[in-house]
Structure formats: C-alpha cells, structure tokens
C-alpha cells in the first residue's frame, strides 16, 4: 500500500474528501461519557458502511461538544445529503442506546 498525504488525495478526482464538523445543541459537553462517544462512533461507522462512505478520521473535540469527521463522499450523494444521513443516523442510534439522552 502506498502512503500519500491528505493534500495529495484532495486533488485526485476519484476522491471527494470532506471535513464535517457536528456541534451539539447549545454546545453542551454531551460527549464526556465514554458510552456516548462509543455509541456515536458506532453509529457513524454503521452509516458509512450502509451508504458507501469511507471514514478517514473520526474524533471528538476537547470540549466534548463536537465531532470532527473526514469522510470520502460518493458522487451519488451531495454534501447536504451526507450531513443529513450522518446526523439522523447517529441521533437515532444514540437515543436507541441511551434512551434518556
């Protein structure tokens, strides 16, 4: 496998890498608990597998109020559809795992 930098990949026409940034409501520190972070990470990975996305990085902010994700968006989805898929899928999975969230 050949190692290339993110800047080199950004210029390749086969890839559409996007940096998405999801913030919690009123910037509350909702990702402090490991259970919540694990549920969110599992939901993002499940959505990526289901819809054909490729996740390069997934991390939580130091203030525990936001999520950073670098994802390869397939050409059949717009950026707005991608955001909608990840937000709705992660919210439903988190509320399924943690009902009183």
N, C-alpha and C positions, 0 to 999 in steps of 0.2 A: 504494500500500500504506500502510495506517495503522499508525503505530508506537504500541504500547501497552507498558506496563511489565509485569514478571513478576507483580506483585501484582494487577494488573487481570485478567490471564489466569487466575490461580488461582481467581478467583471465578466464572468463566464455566463453565457446565455442559457445554459442548462439549469442554472440555479436562480432562485428568487429568494435570497435570504433576507428576512425581515427581523428587526428588533422590536418586539412587542413589550409593552410596559403596562401592567394591570395594577390599579390602585384600589385599595379597599375604600368603602364608603366613609367619608369624613376622615380618611387616613388613620383609622383606628388600627392598633397593632394586633390584628387578628391572627397573624401567623407566628405568634410567640410559642404556642404549644407544638410539640413535635407531631402529635396526632393530626393536627390541622394541616401542617406542612406536608405530611405523608399523604393525606387524602387529596390534597391539591395536586401534588406531583403525580400521583397515580391517575387522577382524572385527566391531566394534561397528556400523559403518555398514552392513555386509552383513546383519547380523542385523536391524537396523532396517528396511532395505528389504524383506527377505524376509518379516517378520512384521507390517509395517504400523506400526511405531513412528516417531515423529518426534523426532529429537535436536535439542535447542536448544543445549546446551553440552556439550563433552567436554574434560576437562583432566586432567593428571597432577599429583599433589602435589609440593611442593617437596622432599620426602624421597625421591621416586621409588618409593614403596612403596604408593601407592594411586591410584585413578582416581575422578574425580567425573564424573557424567553427569546432565544434566537431560533427561528424556525424557517425551514425551506417551504415556501408556499407553492403548491402545484398550480399550473397555469389554469386549471379549471375553476379555481377559487379566486375571488377578489380579496383585497386586504380587509375590507369591511366584513365579508362573509367569514374570513378566518377569525377575526376578533369575535364575531358573534358565536361561532362554533366553540371556541375555547372558553369564552365567558359563560355561556349557557351550560355547556357540558360540565365544567368544573364546579359551577354553583350547584347544579343538581346532584352531583356526586358528593360534594362536601355536606350538603344538607341530608343526604341519604346516610352517610357515615356518622355525622354529628347532628342529630335532629334539632337540638336547641341552639344551634349556632346562630 
